[in-house]
Amino acid sequence: MSDFQRNDMTGTIFINDYKSTENQPDMKGDALIDGVEYKVAVWHKTSANGKEYQSMSFQTLEEAEKYKKEGTSNEKTHQSNKPKDQDLPF
């Protein structure tokens, strides 16, 4: 077993090799923010004017476990609540 301990305000994401539908994230991972563990999901997007960007979703580990037990996912929620493609401020 590894002695790895994540530092606060850090995280990692990996390519989602199990993506089978467009609603599923392109990348998944985890992060530790202010002592709370989060699951991270990332989607590659293109805005209406053709600029590429990454859309991210964060879910506490506790929420992720709840969805897992219920057999549901927040990925559909992410898609339905996504902002309309627009110019990003950076």
C-alpha positions in Angstrom: 0.0 0.0 0.0 1.2 3.4 -0.9 2.1 6.1 1.7 0.9 8.8 -0.7 -0.9 11.7 1.0 -2.4 14.4 -1.1 -1.5 18.0 -0.3 -4.4 20.4 0.3 -5.4 22.5 -2.8 -4.0 19.9 -5.3 -5.5 17.3 -7.5 -5.0 15.0 -10.5 -7.0 14.1 -13.5 -6.7 11.2 -16.0 -8.1 10.5 -19.4 -11.4 8.6 -19.0 -10.7 5.4 -20.9 -14.2 4.1 -20.1 -16.1 7.0 -21.8 -19.0 5.4 -23.8 -21.4 8.4 -24.3 -21.0 12.1 -25.1 -22.4 13.0 -21.6 -19.6 11.2 -19.8 -16.5 13.3 -19.0 -13.3 13.2 -21.1 -11.2 13.2 -18.0 -11.8 12.2 -14.3 -9.8 12.6 -11.1 -9.8 13.9 -7.6 -8.7 16.9 -5.6 -8.3 18.0 -2.0 -9.7 21.5 -1.4 -9.7 23.0 2.1 -9.5 19.5 3.6 -12.5 18.2 1.6 -12.0 15.4 -1.0 -13.7 16.0 -4.4 -14.2 14.0 -7.5 -13.4 16.0 -10.6 -14.9 15.6 -14.1 -13.6 17.5 -17.2 -15.2 17.9 -20.6 -13.4 19.2 -23.7 -15.7 21.9 -25.3 -15.7 24.3 -28.2 -17.5 27.7 -27.9 -19.7 29.1 -30.6 -16.8 31.1 -32.0 -14.6 28.1 -32.2 -12.4 28.6 -29.0 -11.6 25.4 -27.2 -12.0 25.2 -23.4 -12.4 22.8 -20.5 -15.6 22.5 -18.5 -15.2 21.2 -15.0 -17.5 19.7 -12.4 -16.6 19.1 -8.7 -18.5 16.7 -6.4 -17.6 15.9 -2.8 -16.6 12.3 -2.2 -19.6 11.9 0.0 -21.9 13.0 -2.9 -20.1 10.7 -5.3 -20.7 7.8 -3.0 -24.4 8.7 -2.7 -24.8 8.8 -6.5 -22.9 5.5 -6.8 -25.2 3.8 -4.3 -28.3 5.2 -6.1 -27.0 4.1 -9.5 -27.2 7.7 -10.8 -24.7 10.2 -11.9 -24.2 14.0 -11.8 -23.0 14.0 -15.4 -26.5 14.6 -16.7 -26.9 17.4 -14.2 -23.7 18.9 -15.4 -24.8 18.8 -19.1 -28.3 20.3 -18.4 -26.8 23.1 -16.2 -24.0 23.9 -18.6 -23.7 27.6 -19.7 -24.4 28.4 -23.3 -21.3 28.5 -25.4 -19.8 32.0 -25.1 -16.6 33.8 -25.2 -14.6 33.2 -22.0 -13.1 36.1 -20.2 -9.6 34.9 -20.6 
